[in-house]
Amino acid sequence: MQLGKEILYLSYADVAAVGPNMAETISIVEGAFRDKGQGVTQLPAKTALHPLDEDAFIHAMPAWVPSSRAAGVKWVSGYPLNQPKGLPYITGLLILNDPDTGIPIAVMDCAWITAQRTGAVSGLAARHLAPRGAKTAALLGAGVQGRTQVRALATEVKSLREVQVFDPRPEAAEALIAELGAEFPELSLLAAAGPAEAVRGADIVVSAGPILKHPHPIIEHGWLQPGCLGLPVDFDAMWTGAALHLDHYLVDDMGQYRFYEQQGFFSGAPEPAGDLGDLLAGRCRGRESDSERIISMNLGVAIADMPTARLVYDRALAAGKGRVLPL
């Protein structure tokens, strides 16, 4: 490719063909958060449009991660009403730039990267915050993101043996169980009759539904057993305010959290103790006992997208994937 004259276009299939596996993605994401903890990343707040309603968003998400030499912006949308139409909830494109010249070098579909890196951030949080010997997990939401969450936990939590899956669409839960049961035969994946049945007794609780400005939260404080780790990847959509008031409350990025707090999210939540960058830099404590109940709120940040996209780009070039287009 000729810098400044050509650009690489990668479709969803191209990205998925060369994308890193979950263990590799967790490692990439950890490097990005270590950069963040050292104060060397650049991560402006998301810029949001809501053309249809406040639950349908289109976000611009720029970031610079020095250790991966990854600079760019993700233009991603989430439309909850797409699902009844048979259309994906999350769609978008990601642009990578050459950090030395600023020239765009790639445009790629971002849906695979978004799902993969979100799972990887949960895997990273579980690495540092899950209770020792965690055996059971609850998954609320059996969509695309639910799948990468299970993959991340299966990759990172070697003691995991059972996942209770609940989705208001029973067919979605059954489809996820069939797919991931074949992928992870060592796991017992079971359909839960309801959210309470899934969450009670779980060592790790993941919520992976649509992000809603005015949600109807279902997870109650009393459902969460001592020692559990809560991993919301849908903001506070499924968590009552009381359920967020546990022993330790962390987020993935304080700047993003403050931005969304101003937009009216997390009104019933406690004050975060810090973010994942702080945790990796030693400025924020992690788990201190096996009985401590912890929340790690994953809002989704572009410092996880860009290193993943940079690796996809490098591998696509090496494998001859994608289409070279004139710039």
C-alpha positions in Angstrom: 0.0 0.0 0.0 1.1 3.5 -0.8 0.7 5.8 2.2 -1.4 8.8 1.4 -2.6 7.3 -1.9 -4.3 4.0 -0.9 -6.4 2.7 2.0 -7.3 -0.8 3.1 -11.0 -1.7 3.4 -11.9 -4.7 5.6 -15.4 -6.1 5.8 -16.9 -7.9 8.8 -15.8 -11.2 7.3 -12.3 -9.9 6.7 -12.0 -8.7 10.3 -13.3 -11.9 11.8 -11.0 -14.0 9.6 -7.8 -12.3 11.0 -9.0 -11.1 14.4 -7.2 -12.1 17.6 -8.5 -14.9 19.7 -9.9 -14.0 23.1 -6.7 -14.6 25.1 -4.8 -12.4 22.6 -7.5 -9.7 22.9 -7.4 -9.7 26.7 -3.6 -9.2 26.5 -4.0 -6.3 24.0 -6.7 -4.7 26.1 -4.6 -5.0 29.3 -1.7 -3.2 27.6 -4.0 -0.4 26.7 -5.3 0.0 30.2 -1.8 -0.1 31.6 -1.0 2.8 29.2 -4.0 4.6 30.5 -2.9 4.0 34.1 0.4 5.6 33.2 -1.4 8.6 31.7 -0.1 8.2 28.1 -3.3 7.4 26.3 -5.6 10.0 24.8 -9.3 9.2 25.3 -11.7 12.0 24.6 -15.3 11.6 25.7 -17.7 10.0 23.2 -19.7 12.3 21.0 -23.3 11.1 20.7 -26.1 11.6 18.3 -29.7 10.3 18.9 -31.5 10.6 15.6 -34.4 8.4 16.5 -34.8 8.5 20.2 -32.6 8.6 23.3 -32.0 4.9 23.3 -30.8 4.8 19.7 -27.3 6.2 19.5 -24.5 6.9 17.1 -21.2 7.5 18.8 -17.9 8.9 17.7 -15.1 7.3 19.8 -11.5 8.5 19.2 -8.4 7.2 20.9 -4.6 7.0 20.8 -2.8 4.1 22.5 1.0 4.5 22.2 2.1 0.9 23.1 0.1 -0.4 20.1 0.8 2.7 17.9 -3.0 2.7 17.4 -4.8 5.9 16.6 -8.2 6.3 15.1 -11.9 6.7 15.6 -14.9 4.4 15.8 -18.2 5.5 14.4 -20.6 3.0 16.0 -24.4 2.9 16.4 -26.7 1.0 18.7 -30.4 0.8 17.7 -32.5 -1.4 20.0 -35.4 -1.4 17.6 -33.3 -3.0 14.9 -33.6 -6.4 16.4 -37.4 -7.0 15.7 -36.5 -6.0 12.1 -33.9 -8.7 11.8 -31.1 -6.1 11.8 -28.1 -6.0 14.1 -28.2 -3.8 17.2 -24.6 -2.7 16.8 -23.1 -1.5 13.5 -20.4 0.9 12.4 -17.1 1.6 10.9 -13.6 2.2 12.4 -10.9 4.4 10.8 -7.3 3.8 11.6 -4.7 6.6 11.0 -0.9 6.4 10.7 0.2 8.1 13.9 3.3 9.6 12.3 1.5 11.4 9.5 -2.2 11.4 10.5 -3.0 9.8 7.1 -5.9 7.3 7.1 -4.6 3.8 6.5 -7.7 1.6 7.0 -11.5 1.6 7.2 -13.0 -1.5 8.7 -16.3 -2.9 10.0 -16.3 -2.4 13.8 -19.0 -4.8 14.9 -16.7 -7.8 15.5 -14.1 -5.6 17.2 -16.7 -4.0 19.5 -18.1 -7.4 20.6 -14.6 -8.9 21.0 -13.0 -6.1 23.0 -16.0 -5.7 25.3 -15.7 -9.4 26.2 -12.0 -8.9 26.7 -12.4 -6.0 29.1 -14.7 -8.2 31.2 -12.1 -10.9 31.0 -9.5 -8.4 32.2 -11.7 -7.4 35.1 -12.3 -11.0 36.0 -8.5 -11.6 36.0 -8.0 -9.1 38.7 -11.3 -9.1 40.6 -13.1 -12.5 40.3 -13.3 -14.5 43.6 -10.8 -17.3 43.8 -12.0 -20.6 42.4 -15.2 -19.0 40.8 -17.3 -21.9 39.4 -20.6 -20.4 38.4 -21.6 -17.4 36.3 -24.9 -15.8 35.4 -25.5 -14.2 31.9 -28.4 -12.0 31.4 -28.7 -11.3 27.7 -28.0 -13.9 25.0 -27.1 -11.8 22.1 -23.8 -11.2 20.3 -22.2 -9.6 23.4 -23.4 -12.5 25.6 -21.3 -14.8 23.5 -18.1 -12.9 23.8 -18.7 -12.5 27.5 -18.9 -16.3 28.0 -15.8 -16.7 25.8 -13.9 -14.2 27.9 -14.8 -15.8 31.2 -14.1 -19.3 29.9 -10.7 -18.1 28.7 -9.7 -16.2 31.9 -11.5 -18.0 34.7 -10.1 -21.5 34.5 -12.2 -22.8 37.4 -15.5 -21.8 35.7 -17.8 -24.8 35.3 -21.4 -23.6 34.9 -23.2 -20.6 33.2 -26.9 -19.9 33.9 -28.3 -18.0 30.9 -31.4 -15.9 30.9 -32.9 -14.0 28.0 -36.6 -12.8 27.7 -36.5 -14.6 24.3 -36.1 -18.3 25.3 -35.0 -19.2 21.8 -32.1 -16.7 22.0 -30.9 -18.4 25.2 -31.2 -21.9 23.6 -29.3 -20.8 20.5 -26.4 -19.4 22.6 -26.3 -22.6 24.7 -26.2 -24.8 21.6 -23.4 -22.7 20.0 -21.2 -22.2 23.1 -21.9 -25.7 24.4 -20.2 -27.1 21.4 -17.3 -24.6 21.7 -16.8 -25.2 25.4 -17.7 -28.8 26.3 -16.2 -28.4 29.7 -18.9 -25.8 30.6 -22.4 -26.7 31.7 -24.6 -24.0 30.0 -28.2 -24.0 31.3 -31.3 -21.9 30.5 -32.5 -20.2 33.7 -36.2 -19.8 34.2 -35.8 -16.1 35.2 -33.2 -13.5 36.1 -33.3 -14.3 39.8 -32.7 -18.0 39.2 -29.7 -17.1 37.1 -28.1 -14.6 39.5 -28.6 -16.3 42.9 -25.6 -18.4 43.8 -23.5 -17.0 40.9 -19.9 -16.1 41.5 -19.8 -13.8 38.5 -22.9 -11.9 37.1 -22.8 -10.4 33.6 -25.6 -8.2 32.2 -25.4 -7.8 28.4 -28.7 -6.2 27.2 -29.4 -3.0 25.3 -28.3 0.3 26.9 -31.4 2.2 27.8 -31.8 5.8 29.1 -34.9 4.9 31.2 -34.4 1.2 32.0 -36.5 -1.1 34.1 -33.8 -2.7 36.3 -34.3 -6.2 37.5 -31.2 -7.3 39.5 -31.8 -6.9 43.2 -29.2 -6.4 46.0 -30.3 -9.5 47.8 -29.7 -11.8 44.8 -25.9 -11.2 44.9 -24.1 -13.6 47.1 -20.9 -12.8 49.1 -17.8 -12.8 47.0 -19.6 -12.2 43.7 -18.2 -10.0 40.8 -20.8 -8.0 38.8 -19.9 -7.1 35.2 -22.5 -4.8 33.7 -21.8 -4.1 30.0 -25.1 -2.4 29.5 -24.6 0.5 31.9 -27.1 0.3 34.8 -29.9 -0.9 32.6 -30.4 -4.2 34.6 -29.1 -3.1 38.0 -31.1 -1.4 40.6 -29.4 1.3 42.5 -29.3 -0.9 45.6 -27.6 -3.7 43.7 -24.8 -1.4 42.7 -24.1 -0.5 46.4 -21.8 -3.4 47.2 -18.4 -3.4 48.8 -16.3 -2.0 45.9 -17.4 -0.2 42.8 -15.1 0.3 39.8 -15.6 1.5 36.2 -13.5 1.1 33.1 -12.9 4.9 32.7 -13.7 7.7 35.1 -13.8 10.3 32.3 -16.5 8.4 30.3 -18.4 7.6 33.5 -18.5 11.3 34.5 -19.7 12.2 31.0 -22.6 9.7 31.2 -23.4 10.6 34.8 -24.1 14.1 33.5 -26.4 12.7 30.9 -28.6 11.1 33.7 -27.2 7.6 33.9 -26.1 5.9 37.2 -28.4 8.1 39.3 -28.6 5.5 42.0 -25.0 4.3 41.9 -22.3 4.9 44.6 -19.2 6.9 44.0 -16.7 4.8 42.0 -13.4 4.0 43.8 -11.5 4.3 40.5 -11.2 2.7 37.1 -9.3 -0.2 35.5 -6.3 2.1 34.6 -6.1 3.1 38.3 -6.3 -0.6 39.3 -3.5 -1.7 37.0 -1.3 1.3 38.1 -1.8 0.5 41.8 -3.8 3.7 42.6 -6.9 1.8 43.4 -7.3 -1.4 45.4 -8.6 -4.6 44.0 -10.2 -7.5 45.7 -9.3 -7.8 49.4 -11.3 -10.8 50.5 -13.2 -13.8 49.1 -16.4 -12.4 50.6 -16.2 -9.0 49.1 -18.9 -8.2 46.5 -17.5 -6.0 43.6 -18.9 -4.3 40.6 -16.7 -3.5 37.5 -18.9 -1.3 35.2 -17.7 -1.6 31.6 -19.0 1.3 29.6 -16.9 0.5 26.5 -13.9 2.8 25.6 -12.0 3.3 22.4 -8.6 2.5 23.9 -9.8 -1.1 23.8 -10.9 -0.8 20.1 -7.9 0.8 18.6 -5.2 -1.7 19.6 -7.5 -4.5 18.5 -8.1 -2.8 15.2 -4.4 -2.2 14.7 -3.6 -5.9 15.1 -6.5 -6.7 12.7 -5.0 -4.3 10.2 -1.4 -5.7 10.5 -2.6 -9.3 10.2 -4.9 -8.4 7.2 -2.0 -6.9 5.4 0.2 -10.0 6.0 -2.6 -12.3 4.9 -3.7 -10.3 1.9 -7.2 -9.8 3.3 -9.4 -6.9 2.3 -9.5 -4.5 -0.6 -7.0 -1.8 -1.3 -8.9 1.3 -2.5 -7.6 4.7 -3.8 -7.6 7.4 -1.2 
